[in-house]
């Protein structure tokens, strides 16, 4: 990593991290209020609503969101980027409207049987279209490295949701599901509008010249379409735990499980910040220096230390966080430990999967997603009927380890990087043991001993990386202080 790249990455990381961190604080303050008002059953229905929308968006994007990321840096001109955007977005919009219309007609005339009524289904279609457009608009913000805007949108989304939802929940004794859905739709629509206005030069449809983008529509489809299946399978894979709980258990179980996920979202300050920046930076770095592997190695080692340290700490404090949700949600403490493997494995795999994107082997994403999905399906089928939410969490955690492994091994076939996998899997094995203990045993002195052993093991395994992080962090703070002193002297 050259110095310019380091500083660039750090500045973007801090900018996005601040917004994500404030967003997290807002969530930690308001989530306990909502969980004390809304019963687990309605909270579960709300979670299922969001799940269906997420699956639909991933499929309806047709993989062209990934094509936008892959080809965005081919040219710097705005005309090129505008033409590329509309080549990527028009087909998903058309599909979303047409399929939504067919879906609503199918429900109205009894052809399609769906668990939500016609009105909620109509809201689902509108929300899905909003989310699809918002996905592309956020991608543009990411790709342009508009870290401050991304941070502001993250905060605004949460604030609008809170401003709409909490007063209505407190003033009404019913319609909680409808209130939560409308708050979510309004917050997403407001952020979509602001992000489009901020990127109006790219979004302006007037005078779009398709020839300004020299990437053929066929090439975009060829790169993007495999993601229809892979991203669709991945989204189903990510939702299988809720689907299994919805099938074998109740909406209340889904509600408790989903609320536990909000605790795991403490990782958001790390996962979202890193993931938003890493993919475009890695592709840009590859374009400029195809033989340099050190950039990816350093990024991988640093995020491994950060994510595992946060994961161990979250498990250690699980009972404290679960208390925040209220009496009806106390079971969250025993669900949380294995759910940490979702953000840990997904975030770290973003560094190791780069070879697939570099070599345009997007079809391999199908194999990766299918393997993880099958693992999660088998795990949920075996564990959820017996262990309920805890079984779903274990299945999810194991399947994400498989997901990381498949991404890493396949990517290394096309673009080899020494990821130091032996020590990574050793640390993962320690994390699995600690998670198992805390899934079935109440907090006691062994939980403290286990936490200490986990952290010591991580320090021993990654001591060089931790020393580098400490030295580099010291330099950054020192440089910042010196700049402030010079500025004050000039004044």
VENRA-V673831 format. One record per residue. N is the residue number from 1. PHI is phi in radians with two decimals (none if undefined). BURIAL is b if it has 16 or more other ideal C-beta (glycine too) atoms within 10 Angstrom, else e. D_LAST is the distance of its C-alpha to the last C-alpha in Angstrom with 1 decimal. Layout:
N,PHI,BURIAL,D_LAST ; N,PHI,BURIAL,D_LAST
This chain:
1,none,b,34.7 ; 2,-1.29,e,32.3 ; 3,-1.10,e,28.6 ; 4,-1.08,e,27.7 ; 5,-1.14,e,30.3 ; 6,-1.04,e,29.3 ; 7,-1.12,e,25.7 ; 8,-1.09,b,27.1 ; 9,-1.10,b,29.6 ; 10,-1.12,e,27.3 ; 11,-1.11,e,24.8 ; 12,-1.15,b,27.8 ; 13,-1.07,b,29.4 ; 14,-1.14,e,26.5 ; 15,-1.08,b,26.2 ; 16,-1.25,b,30.0 ; 17,-1.07,b,30.4 ; 18,-1.10,b,28.1 ; 19,-1.13,b,30.3 ; 20,-1.16,b,33.5 ; 21,-1.15,b,32.5 ; 22,-1.13,b,31.9 ; 23,-1.05,b,35.1 ; 24,-1.13,b,36.9 ; 25,-1.07,e,35.7 ; 26,-1.05,b,37.0 ; 27,-1.14,b,40.2 ; 28,-1.18,e,40.7 ; 29,-1.38,e,40.4 ; 30,-1.55,b,42.6 ; 31,-1.02,b,45.2 ; 32,-1.06,b,46.8 ; 33,-1.16,e,47.1 ; 34,-1.15,b,48.8 ; 35,-1.19,b,51.1 ; 36,-1.45,e,52.3 ; 37,-1.66,b,53.2 ; 38,-1.59,b,54.6 ; 39,-1.16,e,57.6 ; 40,-0.94,b,57.6 ; 41,-1.12,b,60.2 ; 42,-1.23,b,58.1 ; 43,-1.11,b,55.1 ; 44,-1.16,b,57.2 ; 45,-1.10,b,58.3 ; 46,-1.10,b,54.7 ; 47,-1.14,b,54.0 ; 48,-1.13,b,57.1 ; 49,-1.00,b,55.9 ; 50,-1.12,b,52.6 ; 51,-1.09,b,54.5 ; 52,-1.07,b,56.8 ; 53,-1.12,b,53.9 ; 54,-1.08,b,52.2 ; 55,-1.10,b,55.4 ; 56,-1.09,b,56.0 ; 57,-1.09,b,52.5 ; 58,-1.05,b,52.8 ; 59,-1.34,b,56.2 ; 60,-1.22,b,55.5 ; 61,-1.14,b,52.5 ; 62,1.04,b,55.2 ; 63,1.33,b,52.9 ; 64,-1.34,b,51.1 ; 65,-1.13,b,47.8 ; 66,-1.24,b,48.0 ; 67,-1.14,b,49.0 ; 68,-1.06,b,45.8 ; 69,-1.11,b,43.7 ; 70,-1.15,b,45.8 ; 71,-1.87,b,45.7 ; 72,-1.08,b,42.3 ; 73,-1.59,e,40.7 ; 74,-1.10,e,43.6 ; 75,-2.45,b,41.9 ; 76,-1.66,e,38.4 ; 77,-1.18,e,39.6 ; 78,-1.12,e,39.3 ; 79,-1.06,b,42.9 ; 80,-1.12,b,44.1 ; 81,-1.18,b,42.3 ; 82,-1.16,b,43.6 ; 83,-1.12,b,47.1 ; 84,-1.10,b,46.9 ; 85,-0.99,b,45.8 ; 86,-1.28,b,48.8 ; 87,-1.15,b,51.2 ; 88,-1.55,b,50.2 ; 89,-1.77,b,50.0 ; 90,-1.10,e,53.0 ; 91,-1.13,b,55.7 ; 92,-1.02,b,54.2 ; 93,-1.12,e,53.8 ; 94,-1.05,e,57.4 ; 95,-1.08,e,58.8 ; 96,-1.07,b,56.9 ; 97,-1.22,e,58.3 ; 98,-1.14,e,61.9 ; 99,-1.19,e,62.2 ; 100,-1.12,b,60.8 ; 101,-1.09,e,63.4 ; 102,-1.13,e,66.2 ; 103,-1.07,b,65.0 ; 104,-1.15,b,65.1 ; 105,-1.08,e,68.5 ; 106,-1.08,e,69.8 ; 107,-1.23,b,68.9 ; 108,-1.04,e,70.2 ; 109,-1.71,e,73.6 ; 110,1.33,e,73.9 ; 111,-1.34,e,73.7 ; 112,-1.89,e,70.5 ; 113,-1.84,e,70.4 ; 114,-2.24,e,66.9 ; 115,-1.27,e,65.8 ; 116,-1.72,b,63.7 ; 117,-1.26,e,65.3 ; 118,-1.07,e,65.1 ; 119,-1.14,e,62.1 ; 120,-1.13,b,60.0 ; 121,-1.15,b,61.0 ; 122,-1.13,b,59.8 ; 123,-1.08,b,56.5 ; 124,-1.08,b,56.3 ; 125,-1.15,b,56.9 ; 126,-1.12,e,54.1 ; 127,-1.11,b,51.7 ; 128,-1.10,b,52.6 ; 129,-1.11,b,51.9 ; 130,-1.06,b,48.5 ; 131,-1.15,b,47.7 ; 132,-1.09,b,48.9 ; 133,-1.13,b,46.6 ; 134,-1.16,b,43.7 ; 135,-1.07,b,44.3 ; 136,-1.18,b,44.0 ; 137,-1.17,b,40.9 ; 138,-1.19,b,39.1 ; 139,-1.05,b,40.3 ; 140,-1.10,b,38.5 ; 141,-1.09,b,35.3 ; 142,-1.06,b,35.7 ; 143,-1.15,b,36.7 ; 144,-1.52,b,33.7 ; 145,0.97,b,31.4 ; 146,-1.53,b,30.0 ; 147,-1.07,b,29.1 ; 148,-1.11,e,27.1 ; 149,-1.11,b,30.0 ; 150,-1.04,b,32.5 ; 151,-1.09,b,30.7 ; 152,-1.12,b,30.6 ; 153,-1.13,b,34.3 ; 154,-1.07,b,35.2 ; 155,-1.18,b,33.7 ; 156,-1.08,b,35.1 ; 157,-1.01,b,38.5 ; 158,-1.22,b,38.7 ; 159,-1.12,b,37.4 ; 160,-1.10,b,39.9 ; 161,-1.03,b,42.7 ; 162,-1.15,b,41.9 ; 163,-1.08,e,41.7 ; 164,-1.42,b,45.0 ; 165,-1.29,b,46.9 ; 166,-1.11,b,46.4 ; 167,-1.03,e,47.2 ; 168,-1.21,b,50.3 ; 169,-1.14,b,51.4 ; 170,-1.29,e,51.1 ; 171,-1.65,e,53.0 ; 172,-2.11,e,55.8 ; 173,-1.80,e,58.4 ; 174,-2.70,e,59.3 ; 175,1.03,e,58.3 ; 176,-1.09,b,55.6 ; 177,-1.08,b,56.0 ; 178,-1.09,b,55.7 ; 179,-1.09,b,52.5 ; 180,-1.10,b,50.9 ; 181,-1.13,b,51.9 ; 182,-1.14,b,50.6 ; 183,-1.09,b,47.3 ; 184,-1.17,b,46.9 ; 185,-1.13,b,48.0 ; 186,-1.12,b,45.7 ; 187,-1.11,b,42.6 ; 188,-1.19,b,43.5 ; 189,-1.15,b,44.3 ; 190,-1.11,b,41.0 ; 191,-1.18,b,39.0 ; 192,-1.05,b,41.3 ; 193,-1.04,e,40.6 ; 194,-1.18,b,36.8 ; 195,-1.16,b,36.9 ; 196,-1.19,b,39.2 ; 197,-1.09,e,37.2 ; 198,-1.12,b,34.0 ; 199,-1.89,b,36.2 ; 200,-1.07,e,38.1 ; 201,-1.11,e,38.1 ; 202,-1.48,b,40.0 ; 203,-1.43,b,42.2 ; 204,-0.98,e,43.2 ; 205,-1.42,e,47.0 ; 206,-1.28,e,47.5 ; 207,1.29,e,48.5 ; 208,-1.14,e,48.3 ; 209,-1.88,e,49.8 ; 210,-1.03,e,51.6 ; 211,-1.25,e,52.0 ; 212,-1.18,e,48.2 ; 213,-1.77,b,48.6 ; 214,-1.45,e,50.9 ; 215,-1.46,b,51.6 ; 216,-1.13,e,55.1 ; 217,-0.99,e,55.8 ; 218,-1.11,e,58.4 ; 219,-1.17,e,55.9 ; 220,-1.08,b,53.6 ; 221,-1.14,b,56.6 ; 222,-1.11,e,57.8 ; 223,-1.32,b,54.6 ; 224,-1.43,b,53.9 ; 225,-1.03,b,57.3 ; 226,-1.01,b,57.9 ; 227,-1.25,b,55.0 ; 228,-0.99,b,57.1 ; 229,-1.29,b,59.4 ; 230,-1.17,b,56.9 ; 231,-1.23,b,54.2 ; 232,-1.10,b,57.0 ; 233,-1.13,b,58.6 ; 234,-1.06,b,55.2 ; 235,-1.17,b,54.5 ; 236,-1.10,b,58.1 ; 237,-0.99,b,57.5 ; 238,-1.25,b,54.4 ; 239,-1.77,b,56.3 ; 240,-1.05,b,59.6 ; 241,-1.09,b,58.8 ; 242,-1.21,b,58.5 ; 243,-1.07,b,61.5 ; 244,-1.14,b,63.6 ; 245,-1.13,b,62.6 ; 246,-1.13,b,63.5 ; 247,-1.45,e,66.8 ; 248,-1.56,b,67.9 ; 249,-2.09,b,66.2 ; 250,-2.36,e,64.8 ; 251,-1.05,b,61.8 ; 252,-1.09,b,60.9 ; 253,-1.10,b,60.6 ; 254,-1.07,b,58.5 ; 255,-1.11,b,56.3 ; 256,-1.11,b,55.8 ; 257,-1.09,b,55.2 ; 258,-1.14,b,52.6 ; 259,-1.17,b,50.8 ; 260,-1.11,b,50.6 ; 261,-1.08,b,49.0 ; 262,-1.14,b,46.2 ; 263,-1.21,b,45.6 ; 264,-1.12,b,45.6 ; 265,-1.18,b,42.9 ; 266,-1.07,b,40.5 ; 267,-1.21,b,40.5 ; 268,-0.96,b,39.0 ; 269,-1.08,b,35.4 ; 270,-1.68,b,36.6 ; 271,-1.09,b,39.5 ; 272,-1.11,b,38.1 ; 273,-1.05,b,34.7 ; 274,-1.17,b,36.3 ; 275,-1.12,b,39.2 ; 276,-1.14,b,37.2 ; 277,-1.69,b,35.2 ; 278,-1.14,b,37.8 ; 279,-1.01,b,40.5 ; 280,-1.12,b,38.6 ; 281,-1.17,b,36.5 ; 282,-1.12,b,39.8 ; 283,-1.15,b,41.5 ; 284,-1.11,e,38.7 ; 285,-1.12,b,38.6 ; 286,-1.10,b,42.4 ; 287,-1.07,e,42.3 ; 288,-1.56,e,40.1 ; 289,-2.60,e,41.6 ; 290,-1.24,e,45.0 ; 291,-1.68,e,45.8 ; 292,-1.41,e,42.8 ; 293,-1.66,e,43.8 ; 294,-1.11,e,41.1 ; 295,-1.03,b,38.7 ; 296,-1.27,b,41.3 ; 297,-1.09,b,42.3 ; 298,-1.12,b,38.9 ; 299,-1.04,b,38.3 ; 300,-1.11,b,41.7 ; 301,-1.15,b,41.3 ; 302,-1.15,b,37.9 ; 303,-1.23,b,39.1 ; 304,-1.10,b,42.4 ; 305,-1.09,b,40.8 ; 306,-1.11,b,38.5 ; 307,-1.22,b,41.4 ; 308,-1.21,b,44.0 ; 309,-1.08,b,41.7 ; 310,-1.15,b,41.0 ; 311,-1.12,b,44.7 ; 312,-1.03,b,46.0 ; 313,-1.18,e,43.6 ; 314,-1.17,b,44.7 ; 315,-1.09,b,48.4 ; 316,-1.05,b,47.7 ; 317,-1.74,b,46.2 ; 318,-1.00,b,48.7 ; 319,-1.19,b,50.5 ; 320,-1.13,e,47.4 ; 321,-1.15,b,46.4 ; 322,-1.13,b,50.0 ; 323,-1.06,e,50.1 ; 324,-1.05,b,47.4 ; 325,-1.32,b,49.7 ; 326,1.87,b,52.4 ; 327,-1.02,e,56.0 ; 328,-1.19,b,57.4 ; 329,-2.03,b,55.0 ; 330,-1.09,e,55.3 ; 331,-1.10,b,57.2 ; 332,-1.01,b,53.8 ; 333,-1.06,b,53.2 ; 334,-1.65,b,56.1 ; 335,-1.62,b,55.3 ; 336,-1.07,b,51.7 ; 337,-0.88,b,52.1 ; 338,-1.39,b,53.6 ; 339,-1.21,b,51.4 ; 340,-1.13,b,48.4 ; 341,-1.23,b,50.0 ; 342,-1.08,b,49.3 ; 343,-1.15,b,45.5 ; 344,-1.11,b,45.7 ; 345,-1.22,b,48.3 ; 346,-1.16,b,47.1 ; 347,-1.14,b,43.5 ; 348,-1.15,b,44.4 ; 349,-1.18,b,47.1 ; 350,-1.09,b,44.5 ; 351,-1.45,b,43.5 ; 352,-1.58,b,47.1 ; 353,-1.61,b,48.6 ; 354,-1.00,b,46.6 ; 355,-1.04,b,49.6 ; 356,-1.16,b,51.5 ; 357,-1.23,b,48.9 ; 358,-1.04,b,48.3 ; 359,-1.62,e,52.1 ; 360,0.99,e,52.7 ; 361,-1.71,b,55.2 ; 362,-1.10,b,54.6 ; 363,-1.09,e,58.3 ; 364,-1.19,b,57.8 ; 365,-1.10,b,55.7 ; 366,-1.14,b,59.0 ; 367,-1.10,e,60.5 ; 368,-1.07,b,57.5 ; 369,-1.10,b,57.4 ; 370,-1.13,b,61.2 ; 371,-1.09,b,61.4 ; 372,-1.15,b,58.8 ; 373,-1.15,b,60.4 ; 374,-1.10,e,63.8 ; 375,-1.02,b,62.6 ; 376,-1.21,b,61.0 ; 377,-1.12,b,64.1 ; 378,-1.10,e,66.4 ; 379,-1.08,b,64.2 ; 380,-1.16,b,64.0 ; 381,-1.09,e,67.7 ; 382,-1.43,e,68.6 ; 383,-1.72,b,66.1 ; 384,-1.11,b,65.3 ; 385,-1.02,e,68.9 ; 386,-1.66,e,69.0 ; 387,-1.96,b,65.4 ; 388,1.05,b,63.9 ; 389,-1.08,b,60.1 ; 390,-1.12,b,59.9 ; 391,-1.13,b,62.1 ; 392,-1.09,b,59.9 ; 393,-1.15,b,56.8 ; 394,-1.08,b,58.5 ; 395,-1.04,b,59.8 ; 396,-1.10,b,56.4 ; 397,-1.07,b,54.8 ; 398,-1.12,b,57.5 ; 399,-1.15,b,57.4 ; 400,-1.29,b,53.7 ; 401,-1.16,b,54.3 ; 402,-1.09,b,57.0 ; 403,-1.01,b,54.6 ; 404,-1.04,b,52.1 ; 405,-1.08,b,54.9 ; 406,-1.13,b,56.3 ; 407,-1.03,b,53.0 ; 408,-1.22,b,52.2 ; 409,-1.13,e,55.6 ; 410,-1.21,b,56.2 ; 411,-1.06,b,52.8 ; 412,-1.20,b,53.4 ; 413,-1.16,e,56.6 ; 414,-1.81,e,54.7 ; 415,-2.62,b,51.4 ; 416,-1.33,e,51.8 ; 417,-2.38,b,48.9 ; 418,-1.40,e,49.5 ; 419,-1.58,b,48.2 ; 420,0.98,e,49.6 ; 421,-1.25,e,51.8 ; 422,-1.07,e,53.9 ; 423,-1.27,b,51.1 ; 424,-1.13,b,50.0 ; 425,-1.24,e,53.4 ; 426,-1.13,e,53.9 ; 427,-1.15,b,50.8 ; 428,-1.10,b,52.1 ; 429,-1.08,e,55.4 ; 430,-1.11,b,53.8 ; 431,-1.11,b,51.9 ; 432,-1.10,b,55.2 ; 433,-1.09,e,57.0 ; 434,-1.14,b,54.3 ; 435,-1.19,b,54.4 ; 436,-1.03,e,58.2 ; 437,-1.04,e,58.2 ; 438,-1.37,b,55.7 ; 439,-1.36,b,57.6 ; 440,-2.07,e,60.8 ; 441,-2.19,e,59.9 ; 442,-1.17,e,58.0 ; 443,-1.04,e,55.0 ; 444,-2.65,e,56.1 ; 445,-1.13,e,55.2 ; 446,-1.19,e,56.2 ; 447,-1.12,b,53.4 ; 448,-1.21,e,50.9 ; 449,-1.08,e,52.6 ; 450,-1.08,b,52.7 ; 451,-1.08,b,49.0 ; 452,-1.08,e,48.3 ; 453,-1.11,e,50.6 ; 454,-1.09,b,49.1 ; 455,-1.18,e,45.5 ; 456,-1.10,e,46.8 ; 457,-1.05,b,48.8 ; 458,-1.11,b,45.8 ; 459,-1.12,e,43.7 ; 460,-1.14,e,46.6 ; 461,-1.21,b,47.2 ; 462,-2.10,b,43.7 ; 463,-1.07,e,42.2 ; 464,-1.12,e,40.8 ; 465,-1.16,b,39.0 ; 466,-1.14,b,37.6 ; 467,-1.09,e,36.4 ; 468,-1.06,e,34.7 ; 469,-1.09,b,33.1 ; 470,-1.14,e,31.8 ; 471,-1.12,e,30.5 ; 472,-1.15,e,28.8 ; 473,-1.09,e,27.3 ; 474,-1.08,e,25.9 ; 475,-1.11,e,24.4 ; 476,-1.09,e,22.8 ; 477,-1.13,e,21.3 ; 478,-1.09,e,20.2 ; 479,-1.09,e,18.5 ; 480,-1.11,e,16.8 ; 481,-1.11,e,15.5 ; 482,-1.13,e,14.4 ; 483,-1.14,e,12.5 ; 484,-1.14,e,10.7 ; 485,-1.13,e,10.0 ; 486,-1.13,e,8.7 ; 487,-1.12,e,6.4 ; 488,-1.19,e,5.1 ; 489,-1.15,e,5.4 ; 490,-1.15,e,3.8 ; 491,-1.27,e,0.0
